[in-house]
Amino acid sequence: MHIIVCLKQVPDARQVKLDPETHTLIRQGVESIINPYDLYALEAGLRIRDQLGGKVTVLSMGPPQAEAALREAISYGADEAVLLSDRAFAGADTWATSYTLARGVEKLAPFDLILCGKQAVDGDTAQVGPGLAERLHLPYATWVRKIEAVEEDHIRIQRLMDDGYDRLEIALPALLTVVKEINEPRVPSLKGKMRSKSQKIPVYGGRDLGAEPDQVGLSGSYTQVIRVFAPVRRREREMLQGPVEKQVRDLWVNLKARQLIPFDVE
């Protein structure tokens, strides 16, 4: 079984700050890490491989330094890694990113299963996984919390919902995006760390993928981030006291006065 796991290198959210002048992220001096949700996807892929055999290939689109994330994935136990990197890929939104990843996946075919984290912590759109599945014309499920069984031609999973979970059976090949409830990622082994240092990681650009120039990067993006900003902190507050009925009434009066409630209740 060939399992492809999509990884993204992201800034460590605990260290991210905004430039007050340019309103952009300050990346200098900020450590880059594997997107946390993608580690759960990697672990899910490794467990399936350990049970059924085959190989796990990790795939990432990013600048040359994203190779570090791929080598880290190898230290966890991934068999192979591929980096999609080209100056033309810069500035890609989720539409262009899913296109580029799809071309990369096609280069790695045949495959049986694609695993992604439910979203990236820097963009939080949760669009790339489903977008990739649509590009490849694959059945997919999002927010997968458990993989019950993997058979030759289908997979049974549990999909997290607001009020519980759904049980689904999906034909293979397919794509899944997973949530952190699915497992606990393993610790990289010493053997894996040693192998990651010497592993050859192919790097493919737009020409290698046969990608259309107007479909990648800014040229292929329908959306652009114009400005990033932190919400203004408002410290105004008022403590409501007294019986619950009085507090509810006072709250209603305050919300009404601030025009936060557009209607009256008798």
ZAKEKE-113350 format. One line per 8 residues: number of its first residue (from 0); their letters; for each residue x, z, y of C-alpha. Coordinates in Angstrom, 3 decimals, padded with zeros to 6 digits. Each point is the difference from the previous one (the first is absolute). Example, Ala and Ser with C-alpha at 12.3 -4.5 7.8 and 13.67 -1.06 7.14 Angstrom:
0	AS	012.300,007.800,-004.500  001.370,-000.660,003.440
***
This chain:
0	MHIIVCLK	000.000,000.000,000.000  001.308,-000.975,003.431  -001.032,002.380,002.772  000.748,-000.755,003.654  000.011,002.926,002.416  -000.126,-000.747,003.725  002.053,002.381,002.136  000.384,000.359,003.738
8	QVPDARQV	002.762,001.758,001.888  -001.500,002.061,002.841  001.284,002.460,002.620  -000.242,003.642,-001.030  -003.279,000.991,001.687  001.303,003.523,000.585  002.700,-001.357,002.333  -001.867,-002.757,001.834
16	KLDPETHT	-000.173,000.207,003.783  -001.296,-002.335,002.687  001.980,-001.416,002.917  -002.024,001.048,003.093  001.171,-003.082,001.907  -000.426,-002.787,-002.556  -002.741,001.720,-002.066  001.730,-001.113,-003.188
24	LIRQGVES	001.371,001.961,-002.941  003.503,001.387,000.399  001.698,-001.089,-003.220  003.594,000.825,000.908  001.128,003.043,-001.913  -003.236,000.146,-001.989  000.456,000.040,-003.760  -001.724,-002.755,-001.980
32	IINPYDLY	-001.696,000.890,-003.277  -002.100,-001.636,-002.684  -003.635,000.071,001.027  -001.221,003.177,-001.772  -003.083,-001.629,-001.536  002.190,-002.720,-001.496  001.906,002.631,-001.982  -003.230,000.809,-001.843
40	ALEAGLRI	-000.449,-003.695,-000.739  003.563,-000.177,-001.304  -000.524,003.015,-002.242  -003.214,-001.529,-001.366  001.875,-003.188,-000.838  002.859,001.870,-001.657  -002.398,001.994,-002.176  -001.736,-003.150,-001.215
48	RDQLGGKV	003.346,-001.615,-000.770  001.226,003.107,-001.812  -003.134,-000.060,-002.142  -000.411,-003.705,-000.676  003.410,-001.510,000.671  000.836,-002.849,002.363  001.547,000.285,003.444  -000.731,001.216,003.514
56	TVLSMGPP	001.054,-002.154,002.943  -000.127,001.466,003.497  -000.675,-002.394,002.863  000.382,000.628,003.713  -000.173,-001.992,003.217  002.161,001.257,002.837  003.322,-000.142,001.827  003.297,000.108,-001.939
64	QAEAALRE	000.109,003.810,000.149  -003.145,000.113,-002.158  002.359,-000.621,-002.904  000.689,003.749,000.068  -003.633,000.709,-000.922  000.216,-002.440,-002.900  003.165,001.614,-001.295  -001.714,003.365,000.196
72	AISYGADE	-002.882,-001.433,-002.052  002.526,-001.124,-002.620  001.352,003.548,-000.130  -003.526,001.130,-000.902  000.015,-002.406,-002.940  -001.075,-003.434,001.221  001.602,-002.831,-001.995  000.396,-002.627,002.717
80	AVLLSDRA	-000.426,-000.333,003.765  -000.563,-002.876,002.408  000.181,000.025,003.794  -001.838,-002.489,002.195  001.955,-000.104,003.228  000.163,-002.578,002.762  000.024,000.177,003.794  -003.073,-002.217,-000.129
88	FAGADTWA	-001.918,002.823,-001.752  000.392,002.361,002.994  -003.164,001.108,001.779  -002.302,-000.812,-002.917  -003.434,001.592,-000.011  -001.856,000.782,-003.229  -001.207,-003.604,-000.324  003.479,-001.510,000.210
96	TSYTLARG	001.494,002.809,-002.089  -002.430,-000.598,-002.860  000.814,-003.722,000.158  003.747,000.608,-000.256  -000.395,002.537,-002.793  -002.244,-002.420,-001.879  002.716,-002.652,000.107  002.449,002.575,-001.276
104	VEKLAPFD	-002.282,001.029,-002.854  -000.481,-003.640,-000.975  003.785,-000.332,-000.253  000.052,002.988,-002.390  -002.833,-001.293,-002.200  -001.156,000.397,-002.659  -001.191,003.577,000.473  -002.732,002.231,-001.403
112	LILCGKQA	-000.596,002.609,002.667  000.783,000.595,003.691  000.039,003.567,001.327  -000.014,001.059,003.662  -000.439,003.246,001.871  -003.417,000.284,001.610  001.525,-000.451,003.459  003.208,000.249,001.996
120	VDGDTAQV	000.452,003.104,002.119  001.258,-001.973,003.009  -002.898,-002.482,000.268  -002.753,001.814,-001.937  -002.039,-003.200,-000.352  -000.331,-000.050,-003.826  -000.412,-003.793,000.316  003.124,-001.450,-001.606
128	GPGLAERL	-000.888,000.898,-003.603  -003.472,-001.579,000.057  001.323,-002.882,002.110  002.707,-000.701,-002.571  -002.577,000.009,-002.794  -002.153,-002.487,001.886  002.988,-002.261,000.637  000.773,-000.013,-003.719
136	HLPYATWV	-003.666,-000.245,-001.059  000.293,003.194,-002.035  -002.608,002.639,-000.841  000.943,003.282,001.647  -000.989,003.625,000.493  000.986,002.337,002.821  000.421,003.775,000.122  000.774,000.238,-003.713
144	RKIEAVEE	000.426,003.625,-001.037  000.543,-000.434,-003.741  000.959,-002.704,-002.468  -001.846,000.780,-003.208  001.252,-002.806,-002.230  001.871,-003.303,000.169  -000.896,-002.625,-002.605  001.294,-003.505,-000.523
152	DHIRIQRL	-002.585,-001.650,002.230  -001.577,002.806,002.063  000.594,003.388,001.584  -002.359,002.987,000.313  000.320,002.092,003.140  -001.713,002.666,002.087  -000.552,-000.840,003.660  -000.269,002.899,002.441
160	MDDGYDRL	-003.252,000.164,001.976  -001.350,002.406,002.621  -002.305,001.651,-002.513  002.048,-000.298,-003.196  001.441,-003.064,-001.695  -000.954,-003.321,-001.545  001.229,-001.141,-003.411  000.918,-003.681,-000.050
168	EIALPALL	001.322,-002.483,-002.515  001.963,-002.834,001.584  001.363,-003.156,-001.591  003.755,-000.552,000.148  001.925,-001.163,001.919  -001.289,002.231,002.795  001.065,001.993,003.052  -000.535,003.721,000.578
176	TVVKEINE	000.644,002.195,003.023  000.479,003.649,-000.917  -000.479,003.405,001.614  002.221,003.046,-000.365  -002.377,001.632,-002.486  001.107,-002.491,-002.657  003.260,001.751,-000.933  003.080,001.947,001.054
184	PRVPSLKG	003.034,-002.261,000.609  003.040,000.755,-002.135  003.421,000.991,001.296  002.669,-002.745,000.024  002.375,000.335,-002.925  003.788,000.032,000.248  000.109,-003.092,-002.221  -002.497,-001.703,002.295
192	KMRSKSQK	002.007,000.878,003.087  003.133,-001.469,-001.539  -001.806,-003.178,-001.013  -001.545,-000.389,003.447  003.437,-000.262,001.587  001.038,-003.003,-002.064  -003.362,-001.735,-000.442  -000.120,-003.490,001.508
200	IPVYGGRD	-003.008,-000.410,002.277  -001.000,-003.602,000.791  -001.006,-000.669,003.596  -002.475,-002.816,000.655  -000.738,-001.524,003.384  -002.775,-002.301,001.103  001.607,-003.153,-001.415  000.654,001.670,-003.349
208	LGAEPDQV	-003.692,000.865,-000.231  -001.227,-003.378,001.176  -001.916,001.807,002.731  -001.660,-001.921,002.808  001.765,000.937,003.284  -003.283,000.381,001.864  -001.320,002.473,-002.599  002.709,002.679,000.254
216	GLSGSYTQ	001.079,002.505,002.637  -001.531,-000.152,003.463  -000.907,-003.667,-000.451  -002.235,000.823,-002.952  -001.510,003.171,001.473  -003.473,000.194,001.447  000.607,003.445,001.483  002.845,001.550,001.987
224	VIRVFAPV	000.765,003.585,000.968  000.122,-000.027,003.790  000.557,003.703,000.559  000.359,003.185,-002.010  -000.881,003.291,001.671  -000.631,003.630,-000.795  -003.447,001.345,000.952  -000.081,002.258,003.048
232	RRREREML	-000.301,003.622,-001.008  -002.878,001.741,001.720  000.308,003.747,000.072  -003.389,000.752,001.549  -002.053,002.228,-002.222  -002.866,002.436,000.220  -000.844,002.789,-002.418  -003.659,000.325,-000.913
240	QGPVEKQV	-001.134,003.520,-000.786  -003.154,001.790,-000.977  -002.524,-000.616,-002.791  000.207,-003.293,-001.876  -003.217,-001.260,001.597  001.433,000.611,003.485  003.327,-001.652,-000.894  -001.818,-003.092,-001.287
248	RDLWVNLK	-002.071,-000.181,003.176  003.072,000.443,002.223  001.859,-002.663,-001.959  -002.913,-002.391,000.463  -000.091,000.641,003.740  003.775,-000.578,000.311  -000.057,-003.241,-001.988  -002.976,-001.230,001.993
256	ARQLIPFD	001.731,000.823,003.277  003.011,-002.060,-001.068  -002.294,-002.883,-000.973  001.184,000.176,-003.610  -003.572,000.062,-001.282  -002.077,-002.995,001.123  -003.421,001.382,-000.942  -002.201,003.098,000.408
264	VE	-001.418,002.198,-002.744  -003.079,002.088,000.617
***
